[in-house]
Amino acid sequence: MSAATFDADVLVVGLGPVGAAMAALLARRGVTTIAIDKDTEIYPLPRAVHFDHEIMRLFQQLGVAEAVARHTRPVPAYEFRSADGTLLMQLDPQPETPFGWASGYMFHQPGLEQALRDRLAALPAADVRLGWRLTSFAQDGVGVAAEVIGPDGAATIRARYLVGCDGASSRVREAIGGGLSDYQFDEPWLVVDVAALPGARLPEVNLQLCDPARPTSGVLSGPGRHRWEFMLLPGETPETVLEPGFIEGLLARWDCGPLQIQRRAVYRFHGLVANRWRLSRVLLAGDSAHQTPPFAGQGMCSGLRDAANLAWKLEAVLRGQAEANLLDTYQPEREPHVRTLIELAIGMGRVVCMLDPAAAAARDRDMLARRRTGEPSLPPPRPAPFASGCILAGTAGAGALFSQPICGVAGDRVRLDDVMGDGAWLISRRPTSCEGDMLACDLADGSLAPFRPAIEAWLHAHDAPAVLVRPDRYVFGTGTAASLAAAWAGALGRAPERSERRREA
Ligand SMILES: Cc1cc2nc3c(=O)[nH]c(=O)nc-3n(C[C@H](O)[C@H](O)[C@H](O)COP(=O)(O)OP(=O)(O)OC[C@H]3O[C@@H](n4cnc5c(N)ncnc54)[C@H](O)[C@@H]3O)c2cc1C
């Protein structure tokens, strides 16, 4: 392959939420991106119902926060109750977090995916091809040639990189090999989505009913919608539980009035992580790389974090601002984060999926005792900062998400990311003359004025004269401005004369 033969910088395979976000993150920065999906329509039924503040911040970056917000509601309290309704544990929502958004949102997935695709359609660098299926690919030292079947038959798409966002049954994952690591959690659940009809009374909290006779989840979805998930009991089959009469019987317990059942499906909830997320110019993101039981509402969130992590690295490599080995930091940064959330979800699942009445009674007693003493029954949902990767390891705050202060009042609020814009930021207490592939500013900078107290407090808490924030808003490191600028250049392995574009020119 020669540079002249490329159809795009990046081919994104699969336009679920992760592929759509991945393609939009690249194309909005001018990286030419072809995004294909085998289906011609958005999958019409929701799977995910919850995303967190970090994902809303990503939507803010993509310019779709408002459009997405139309399909969301603030996350309510998350309760774990025993069979008789006793409250065993409660996770409270935070209307505001240090990251500029509420702790979580409940949403309707098709609406969110439409907002992402609308954004993609408006980006000149994006070329969306629906009804195109990847069948195979081959790569060499400069690019990837993907064989696809489109509406007019077979074709080849050539790109410098290919990102497989092709979901749980990923062909890309299969092709790059490496296998899956399996958490051996495999529970069948019936998922029922409903929309409220006039006179309906939907629950207003998210609930795990830890009833050994029928473990059940009930969670809010987008406005006017609700989801129930019922664990299948020994001897039950998908066919028996999908009977309308059976589902009506299960819903009767909730006495919600008139509802329209929009979907019923049986899923097996499991925890899987691909062992290999990258083979040279081919990478995985989203469900192709990992799958989690939904108890923590984090599967799609993890996939969107992959997209945020990978997009800026691909852009930097393609622009010659970083060496290709920056991409080696992708899996080591993302995999521990993903595994923490899978383990949290499995932990929640094991609490809920208990069918033995004696074991369930012991669990209830234990959770009640912890509730009385204030000791948490589950680990905190926030994964630890990256321990390694593209960070200045060992410096305060490195590898953690940087905060996003807000100024102004409701309806007219300005967030830090909107003022600072894209790319990496070097923010120092005192004026700096540092230069590099980043926006360098200091606390006297007029545009930072409304955020100065919050950033000053952050720097003070981290005992740091300056912070370097990566384009995905994770902290690269703290220290003096000069040391950070030098370390950032080193971490990117920047050697312009050897950069990819120049080498190919
Ligand atoms: C019951 C349930 C509840 C969940 N709840 C939550 C939740 O509350 N919060 C959360 O964050 N996550 C949740 N999840 C997980 C979440 O739904 C998934 O992680 C997310 O949808 C995965 O997105 P994706 O883009 O990686 O894959 P997908 O959405 O599966 O998209 C993959 C795309 O690739 C396309 N494709 C596949 N093969 C090819 C090919 N060969 N060529 C071209 N295109 C191809 C497909 O057509 C599809 O459009 C839940 C999942 C389930 C099942």
PDBQT file of the ligand as one rigid body, heavy atoms in Angstrom, charges set to zero:
ROOT
HETATM    1  C1  LIG A 601     -29.534  -5.485  29.151  1.00  0.00    +0.000 C 
HETATM    2  C2  LIG A 601     -28.356  -4.571  29.007  1.00  0.00    +0.000 A 
HETATM    3  C3  LIG A 601     -28.267  -3.442  29.787  1.00  0.00    +0.000 A 
HETATM    4  C4  LIG A 601     -27.178  -2.589  29.658  1.00  0.00    +0.000 A 
HETATM    5  N1  LIG A 601     -27.123  -1.462  30.422  1.00  0.00    +0.000 NA
HETATM    6  C5  LIG A 601     -26.078  -0.621  30.298  1.00  0.00    +0.000 A 
HETATM    7  C6  LIG A 601     -26.066   0.604  31.005  1.00  0.00    +0.000 A 
HETATM    8  O1  LIG A 601     -27.007   0.956  31.711  1.00  0.00    +0.000 OA
HETATM    9  N2  LIG A 601     -24.984   1.423  30.855  1.00  0.00    +0.000 N 
HETATM   10  C7  LIG A 601     -23.950   1.114  30.038  1.00  0.00    +0.000 A 
HETATM   11  O2  LIG A 601     -22.994   1.900  29.956  1.00  0.00    +0.000 OA
HETATM   12  N3  LIG A 601     -23.960  -0.035  29.320  1.00  0.00    +0.000 NA
HETATM   13  C8  LIG A 601     -24.990  -0.897  29.412  1.00  0.00    +0.000 A 
HETATM   14  N4  LIG A 601     -25.042  -2.019  28.652  1.00  0.00    +0.000 N 
HETATM   15  C9  LIG A 601     -23.947  -2.304  27.718  1.00  0.00    +0.000 C 
HETATM   16  C10 LIG A 601     -24.084  -1.514  26.415  1.00  0.00    +0.000 C 
HETATM   17  O3  LIG A 601     -25.353  -1.682  25.857  1.00  0.00    +0.000 OA
HETATM   18  C11 LIG A 601     -23.018  -1.930  25.436  1.00  0.00    +0.000 C 
HETATM   19  O4  LIG A 601     -21.766  -1.928  26.091  1.00  0.00    +0.000 OA
HETATM   20  C12 LIG A 601     -22.952  -0.979  24.258  1.00  0.00    +0.000 C 
HETATM   21  O5  LIG A 601     -24.178  -0.902  23.590  1.00  0.00    +0.000 OA
HETATM   22  C13 LIG A 601     -21.875  -1.482  23.289  1.00  0.00    +0.000 C 
HETATM   23  O6  LIG A 601     -21.692  -0.536  22.296  1.00  0.00    +0.000 OA
HETATM   24  P1  LIG A 601     -20.722  -0.854  21.076  1.00  0.00    +0.000 P 
HETATM   25  O7  LIG A 601     -20.830   0.330  20.179  1.00  0.00    +0.000 OA
HETATM   26  O8  LIG A 601     -19.392  -1.290  21.556  1.00  0.00    +0.000 OA
HETATM   27  O9  LIG A 601     -21.351  -2.146  20.375  1.00  0.00    +0.000 OA
HETATM   28  P2  LIG A 601     -22.754  -2.317  19.653  1.00  0.00    +0.000 P 
HETATM   29  O10 LIG A 601     -23.756  -1.381  20.179  1.00  0.00    +0.000 OA
HETATM   30  O11 LIG A 601     -23.066  -3.785  19.710  1.00  0.00    +0.000 OA
HETATM   31  O12 LIG A 601     -22.469  -1.897  18.152  1.00  0.00    +0.000 OA
HETATM   32  C14 LIG A 601     -21.724  -2.697  17.274  1.00  0.00    +0.000 C 
HETATM   33  C15 LIG A 601     -22.080  -2.286  15.853  1.00  0.00    +0.000 C 
HETATM   34  O13 LIG A 601     -21.205  -2.975  14.945  1.00  0.00    +0.000 OA
HETATM   35  C16 LIG A 601     -21.937  -3.374  13.817  1.00  0.00    +0.000 C 
HETATM   36  N5  LIG A 601     -21.218  -4.491  13.198  1.00  0.00    +0.000 N 
HETATM   37  C17 LIG A 601     -20.987  -5.706  13.741  1.00  0.00    +0.000 A 
HETATM   38  N6  LIG A 601     -20.264  -6.463  12.883  1.00  0.00    +0.000 NA
HETATM   39  C18 LIG A 601     -20.029  -5.701  11.791  1.00  0.00    +0.000 A 
HETATM   40  C19 LIG A 601     -19.331  -5.927  10.565  1.00  0.00    +0.000 A 
HETATM   41  N7  LIG A 601     -18.720  -7.096  10.290  1.00  0.00    +0.000 N 
HETATM   42  N8  LIG A 601     -19.288  -4.931   9.638  1.00  0.00    +0.000 NA
HETATM   43  C20 LIG A 601     -19.902  -3.733   9.885  1.00  0.00    +0.000 A 
HETATM   44  N9  LIG A 601     -20.580  -3.479  11.034  1.00  0.00    +0.000 NA
HETATM   45  C21 LIG A 601     -20.629  -4.442  11.982  1.00  0.00    +0.000 A 
HETATM   46  C22 LIG A 601     -23.304  -3.739  14.374  1.00  0.00    +0.000 C 
HETATM   47  O14 LIG A 601     -24.328  -3.686  13.368  1.00  0.00    +0.000 OA
HETATM   48  C23 LIG A 601     -23.506  -2.684  15.466  1.00  0.00    +0.000 C 
HETATM   49  O15 LIG A 601     -24.178  -1.547  14.976  1.00  0.00    +0.000 OA
HETATM   50  C24 LIG A 601     -26.145  -2.888  28.748  1.00  0.00    +0.000 A 
HETATM   51  C25 LIG A 601     -26.229  -4.034  27.950  1.00  0.00    +0.000 A 
HETATM   52  C26 LIG A 601     -27.332  -4.862  28.070  1.00  0.00    +0.000 A 
HETATM   53  C27 LIG A 601     -27.411  -6.060  27.192  1.00  0.00    +0.000 C 
ENDROOT
TORSDOF 0
